[in-house]
Amino acid sequence: MTQFRPALQMPCACLKAPPLAYALIDSGVEGAGQEQGQRSIAELERYRDDRLLAVLAAIKETKARHGFGFTE
């Protein structure tokens, strides 16, 4: 996560970013581990992909309902 430190200090950031301390990194890693639970990386990837496909399908359906093509 330390690779994000420079981006957090960029002037284009609207809100003041908290300092990227090791405690914050550890907290993020711990939270990610809790979210993962007993799921494998492959299971999490399938879940992510299913959600992305559902979003794309919803966008396609909404655009069609309003007379837009998918690429518009």
N, C-alpha and C positions, 0 to 999 in steps of 0.2 A: 504494500500500500504506500510505501514511501515514494514510489514513482509519481504519485499524485500531488505531492507536496508543492512543487512549483506551480501547478495549475491552480491550487487553492489560493495562492498569493497573487494571481493575475488581476489586473484592474478591471477586467470584464466581469468578475464575480460581483453579483449584486449585494450579497450579504457578506459580512465579515466571517471568514472561515475560522473555526477553532484551530488552535495549534495542533498539528498532527503528532501527538505524543504516543509513546509506545503503549500506554494504558488504553488509548483509543483504538489502536491497532489490535491489541489483545482482545478488547471487548468485541470488535467486529469479527475476529476469528472465532471467538467463543460463540457468538450469536449465530454465525454461519454453521458451526458444528451442531448447535442445538436444532437449527432448522433442518439440517440434513437428516438428523436422527439415524435410523437404521437403513435409510435409502442409499442405494449405490449411486455413483456418478451417472451411470447409464440411465437409471430410473429418473433422476433429476433432469437429465437432458431431454428425455422423452416428455416429461411433464412440461418443461419450458417450451419445447417445440409444439406440443399440443395447444398450449396457450397462445403462442404466436399464430398458429394456423387458425385458431378460433377468432382472433382479432382480425386477421386478414379476411376471413369469411364474412364477418360482421360488416367490415368496411365495404366489401364487394356487394353484399346484399343491400346495404343502405344506399350506396351510389346507384345501383340498378333501380331501386324504388323511386329515386329522384331523377331518373333519366340520364345519369352520368355513366360513362364507360369506366371500367376499373382503372385505366391508366390516367384518367383525368383528375 
